[in-house]
């Protein structure tokens, strides 16, 4: 039933967005003011990358008109909906800069009591639409509070745009004040009316355009970090890294047109084994003892593996039992699994069978796994032979790492990427 519904939804989007016509963002309404003097660069993606899906989160005080705005964009209807409880969802199809876009809109509740529920959606959002009510000055003064939440929960540098709602009514916030606030926070500003259907489409297309431009800049940054003309293969295995069967891993040489690939890897294991420290060392080459992970943390690693350019999206999950209902949903979308234990804590090793049960229950069938022993710089409570035997029994590779001493950290993630590539082949 879900597959059939998904097929119908995609078909409906395809009908609304013609494949062979190029519909760009309409010229800005007089009330839409770019808040700096720079020209937005044109982003012309390849034809093979036409179908893209992005997440945008719509935030702001309760009652400012977020749900009415979303309803008008999704169904071209206007009503005064009931207060949102938690998060409402919809998908918008559009063409922006000759690129076919599916915008997944997360319309969040503005009331304070729902913030514990909605804050988890910030991290997965590619962009933020920050809404206020032009007829309610208090909703405008609360924008600073909402920006604090964006800085605290959203991905660093996530593009934002400011949306003034109910432009058809008497304003309590002047256009100049809103433009100045937006300029100060380096974002675009647009005034809309869901009731009169003014600038509603432009608001969401503007958000999509900001996300596309930000995506282009992030990819360019990865291109600069990973040289295009050098072939950086996985380094020879450290003496403590042991392939757990006698087969030779086949060489995977992808075509030049498939150089840029993104894969998801989920990092699991007991709480406190060193998953977050390992991820932090790989992402920023820093070491500290981070606070316990709540739910899931995210980062992206750029690397070259077997002459293939890879972007590895790392999902660092909380190990505590109470977060399993939150983290289990990430298994299914993972292309690979890094199963971590603490070499100084034997209990974390004995719990590996429990984690493998979760992998079998939630992850895609046959998703490649690798075993990672953390804190190799300290006194071991688990022998190298025991870990190798466990890994061999479950047909996976094993590597021992130390985030503190920066030993084998890069090899661990590159090994996971190599396993994913081989599985993909």
C-alpha positions in Angstrom: 0.0 0.0 0.0 2.8 2.4 0.9 4.7 1.6 -2.4 1.5 2.2 -4.4 0.8 5.5 -2.6 4.4 6.6 -3.1 4.1 5.9 -6.9 0.9 7.9 -7.1 2.5 10.9 -5.2 5.5 10.9 -7.5 3.3 10.7 -10.6 1.2 13.6 -9.3 4.4 15.7 -8.8 5.6 14.7 -12.3 2.2 15.9 -13.7 2.5 19.3 -11.9 6.1 19.9 -12.9 6.4 19.4 -16.7 9.6 17.5 -17.6 10.4 19.4 -20.8 9.7 23.0 -19.7 12.1 25.2 -17.8 10.2 27.1 -15.1 12.5 29.4 -13.2 11.8 31.5 -10.1 9.5 34.4 -11.0 10.8 37.9 -10.7 10.7 39.1 -7.1 7.5 40.9 -5.9 8.1 44.6 -5.1 7.9 43.6 -1.4 10.6 40.9 -1.8 13.9 42.5 -1.0 17.3 40.8 -1.4 19.1 41.9 1.7 22.6 42.4 0.2 23.9 43.7 -3.1 25.4 40.5 -4.4 23.9 38.6 -7.3 22.8 35.0 -6.5 25.1 32.8 -8.7 23.3 30.6 -11.3 23.4 26.9 -10.5 23.1 24.7 -13.6 23.2 21.0 -12.5 23.7 18.2 -14.9 20.7 16.6 -16.5 21.3 13.4 -14.6 20.8 15.2 -11.3 17.4 16.7 -12.1 15.4 15.0 -9.4 16.4 16.3 -5.9 14.6 16.2 -2.6 15.3 18.7 0.2 13.9 19.2 3.7 12.8 22.7 4.8 11.6 23.4 8.3 9.0 26.1 8.9 9.4 27.7 12.3 8.0 30.7 14.3 5.6 31.6 17.0 2.3 29.8 17.2 -0.5 31.4 15.2 1.7 33.5 12.9 0.3 31.7 9.8 2.8 28.9 9.1 0.2 26.2 8.5 -2.0 28.4 6.4 1.0 29.3 4.3 1.9 25.6 3.8 -1.7 24.6 3.1 -1.9 27.3 0.4 1.3 26.1 -1.2 0.4 22.5 -1.1 -3.3 22.5 -2.0 -4.0 26.1 -3.1 -6.6 26.3 -0.3 -7.1 28.8 2.5 -8.6 28.2 5.9 -7.7 28.8 9.5 -6.3 25.4 10.5 -6.3 24.1 14.1 -3.1 24.7 16.0 -0.4 22.3 14.9 0.6 19.6 17.3 4.2 18.6 16.9 5.0 18.6 13.2 2.9 18.5 10.0 4.3 17.3 6.7 3.8 18.0 3.0 5.8 17.7 -0.3 5.9 20.4 -2.9 7.1 19.8 -6.5 8.7 22.7 -8.4 11.4 23.7 -10.9 14.1 26.1 -9.7 17.0 27.2 -11.9 16.2 24.4 -14.4 16.4 21.8 -11.6 13.5 19.6 -10.7 13.0 19.9 -6.9 10.8 18.0 -4.4 10.7 20.2 -1.2 9.7 18.2 1.9 8.1 20.8 4.2 8.1 20.3 7.9 5.5 22.7 9.4 6.3 22.9 13.2 4.2 23.9 16.2 5.2 27.2 17.6 4.1 26.7 21.2 6.9 26.3 23.8 5.6 22.9 25.0 6.3 21.3 21.7 9.9 22.4 21.3 11.2 19.1 22.8 9.4 17.3 19.9 10.2 19.7 17.1 13.9 20.4 17.9 14.9 17.0 16.5 13.8 18.0 13.0 16.2 21.0 12.8 19.3 18.8 12.3 18.0 17.0 9.2 16.7 20.3 7.6 18.6 21.6 4.5 17.0 25.0 5.0 14.9 27.1 7.4 11.9 29.3 6.8 11.6 31.7 9.8 8.0 33.1 9.9 6.5 36.0 11.8 3.1 37.8 11.8 3.2 41.3 10.3 0.1 42.1 12.4 1.7 40.9 15.7 4.8 42.8 16.8 5.6 40.3 19.5 6.1 37.5 17.0 8.7 39.8 15.3 10.6 40.5 18.6 10.7 36.7 19.2 12.7 36.1 16.0 16.0 36.4 18.0 14.8 33.5 20.2 14.1 31.4 17.1 17.5 32.2 15.6 19.1 30.9 18.8 17.3 27.6 18.4 18.4 27.4 14.8 22.1 28.0 15.8 21.7 25.4 18.6 19.9 22.6 16.7 20.3 23.1 12.9 23.3 22.1 10.8 26.0 24.7 10.8 25.5 27.2 8.0 22.0 25.9 7.1 20.4 28.6 4.8 17.5 30.6 6.3 15.0 33.0 4.9 12.6 35.4 6.7 8.9 35.3 5.8 6.4 37.9 6.9 2.9 36.5 7.0 -0.6 38.2 6.7 0.6 41.0 4.4 -3.0 41.6 3.5 -3.8 43.0 7.0 -2.7 46.2 8.9 1.0 45.9 9.6 2.4 46.3 13.1 6.0 45.7 11.8 7.3 48.0 9.1 8.9 46.7 5.9 12.1 48.5 6.7 12.4 46.9 10.2 12.0 43.4 8.7 14.5 44.0 5.9 17.0 45.4 8.4 16.6 42.3 10.7 17.0 40.0 7.7 20.1 41.9 6.4 21.7 41.7 9.9 21.3 37.9 9.8 22.3 37.6 6.1 19.1 36.2 4.7 16.4 37.1 2.2 13.0 38.5 3.2 9.6 38.2 1.6 6.1 39.3 2.7 3.3 36.9 2.0 -0.4 36.4 2.4 -1.9 32.9 2.4 -5.4 34.5 2.4 -4.8 36.5 -0.7 -2.3 34.0 -2.2 0.4 36.6 -2.5 4.0 35.5 -2.8 3.3 32.1 -1.3 4.9 30.2 -4.2 7.8 32.6 -4.3 8.5 32.1 -0.6 9.0 28.3 -1.0 10.8 28.6 -4.3 13.1 31.2 -2.7 13.9 28.7 0.1 14.6 26.0 -2.5 16.9 28.4 -4.4 18.8 29.2 -1.1 19.2 25.5 -0.4 20.5 24.8 -3.9 23.1 27.6 -3.7 24.2 26.4 -0.3 24.4 22.8 -1.6 26.6 24.0 -4.5 28.9 25.8 -2.1 29.2 22.8 0.2 30.1 20.5 -2.7 32.7 23.0 -3.9 34.2 23.0 -0.4 34.5 19.2 -0.5 36.0 19.4 -4.0 38.7 21.7 -2.6 39.5 19.3 0.3 39.6 16.2 -1.9 42.0 16.9 -4.8 40.5 15.9 -8.2 43.6 14.7 -9.9 45.3 12.6 -7.2 44.4 9.0 -6.5 44.3 8.5 -2.8 43.6 4.8 -2.1 43.0 3.2 1.3 46.4 3.0 3.1 47.8 -0.4 3.8 46.1 -1.9 6.8 47.6 -1.2 10.2 49.1 -4.3 11.9 46.1 -4.3 14.1 43.7 -4.2 11.2 42.9 -7.8 10.2 40.8 -8.9 7.2 38.6 -11.6 8.8 38.5 -14.0 5.8 41.0 -15.2 3.3 39.3 -13.6 0.2 40.8 -10.7 -1.7 38.6 -7.7 -1.9 37.9 -7.1 -5.6 39.0 -3.8 -7.1 36.1 -1.5 -7.9 36.9 1.1 -10.7 33.8 3.2 -11.3 33.3 5.3 -14.4 34.6 8.9 -14.4 31.0 10.1 -14.6 30.1 8.5 -11.3 32.9 10.1 -9.3 30.8 12.0 -6.8 28.9 9.6 -4.6 27.2 10.0 -1.2 26.6 7.1 1.2 25.2 6.9 4.7 27.0 5.0 7.5 25.5 4.5 10.9 27.8 4.3 13.9 26.3 2.1 16.7 27.4 0.6 20.0 27.1 1.0 23.8 27.0 4.5 25.3 30.5 5.8 26.2 32.5 3.4 24.0 34.0 6.4 22.0 31.7 6.7 18.9 31.4 10.5 19.2 35.1 11.0 19.9 35.9 8.8 16.8 33.6 10.8 14.6 34.8 14.2 15.9 38.4 13.2 15.2 37.6 12.1 11.7 35.5 15.3 11.0 37.6 18.0 12.6 40.8 16.3 13.7 40.0 17.3 17.3 39.8 15.2 20.4 37.7 15.9 23.5 35.3 13.9 25.7 32.0 15.1 24.2 28.8 15.1 26.2 26.6 12.0 25.7 24.8 12.0 22.4 21.1 12.7 22.5 19.4 10.8 19.6 21.7 11.2 16.5 24.5 13.6 15.6 25.5 14.1 11.9 28.6 15.0 9.9 29.9 14.6 6.4 33.4 13.3 5.5 35.0 13.8 2.0 37.5 11.1 0.8 38.8 9.2 -2.1 38.5 5.5 -2.0 39.7 3.2 -4.8 39.9 6.2 -7.2 36.3 7.1 -6.4 35.3 10.3 -4.8 33.1 9.7 -1.8 31.0 11.8 0.6 30.3 9.7 3.7 27.3 10.9 5.7 28.0 9.7 9.2 25.1 9.2 11.7 26.6 9.0 15.2 23.9 7.4 17.4 23.2 7.4 21.1 24.0 4.1 22.7 21.6 4.4 25.7 18.6 2.1 25.6 16.1 5.0 26.1 17.1 6.4 22.7 16.7 3.3 20.6 13.1 4.3 19.5 14.7 7.4 18.1 17.8 5.9 16.5 16.2 2.7 15.1 14.7 4.6 12.2 18.1 5.5 10.8 19.2 1.9 10.3 17.0 1.3 7.2 18.5 4.3 5.3 22.1 3.3 6.1 24.3 1.9 3.3 26.7 0.5 5.9 27.2 0.0 9.7 30.2 0.7 12.0 29.8 -1.4 15.1 31.9 0.0 17.9 33.0 -1.4 21.3 35.4 -0.2 24.0 38.6 -2.3 24.2 38.9 -1.3 27.9 35.3 -2.4 28.7 34.5 -6.0 28.3 30.8 -5.5 28.8 30.6 -3.4 25.6 32.2 -6.4 23.7 29.7 -8.9 25.1 26.8 -6.6 24.1 27.9 -6.8 20.4 25.5 -9.7 19.8 22.6 -7.5 21.0 23.7 -4.8 18.5 23.9 -7.3 15.7 20.3 -8.3 16.4 19.2 -4.7 16.0 21.1 -4.5 12.7 19.3 -7.6 11.4 16.0 -6.3 12.6 16.2 -2.7 11.4 18.9 -2.4 8.7 18.6 -3.2 5.0 19.2 -6.9 4.4 22.9 -7.5 3.7 24.0 -4.0 4.7 27.9 -4.3 5.1 29.2 -4.0 8.6 32.6 -3.5 10.1 33.8 -3.9 13.7 35.7 -1.1 15.4 37.6 -1.4 18.6 37.9 2.0 20.3 40.5 3.3 22.9 43.3 1.1 21.6 45.8 3.4 23.5 44.6 2.2 26.9 44.9 -1.2 28.7 42.8 -3.8 26.8 40.1 -5.9 28.5 39.3 -7.6 25.2 42.1 -9.4 23.3 42.8 -8.8 19.7 42.2 -12.5 18.9 38.8 -12.5 20.5 37.7 -9.5 18.5 39.0 -10.9 15.3 37.2 -14.2 15.9 33.9 -12.4 16.6 34.3 -10.4 13.4 35.2 -13.4 11.3 32.2 -15.2 12.7 30.0 -12.4 11.4 31.9 -12.0 8.2 33.2 -8.4 8.7 36.5 -6.6 8.9 37.9 -5.5 12.2 40.1 -2.5 13.1 41.4 -1.1 16.4 41.4 2.7 16.7 42.3 5.5 19.1 40.6 8.9 18.8 42.9 10.2 21.5 46.1 9.2 19.8 44.6 9.5 16.3 45.4 5.9 15.3 43.5 4.3 12.4 40.6 6.8 12.6 40.8 7.6 8.9 41.3 4.0 8.0 38.2 3.0 9.9 35.9 5.3 7.9 37.7 4.6 4.6 37.3 0.9 5.3 33.6 1.4 5.9 33.4 3.3 2.6 35.2 0.6 0.8 32.9 -2.1 2.1 29.9 0.0 1.0 31.4 0.4 -2.5 32.0 -3.3 -2.8 28.5 -4.1 -1.6 27.1 -1.5 -4.1 29.0 -3.2 -6.9 
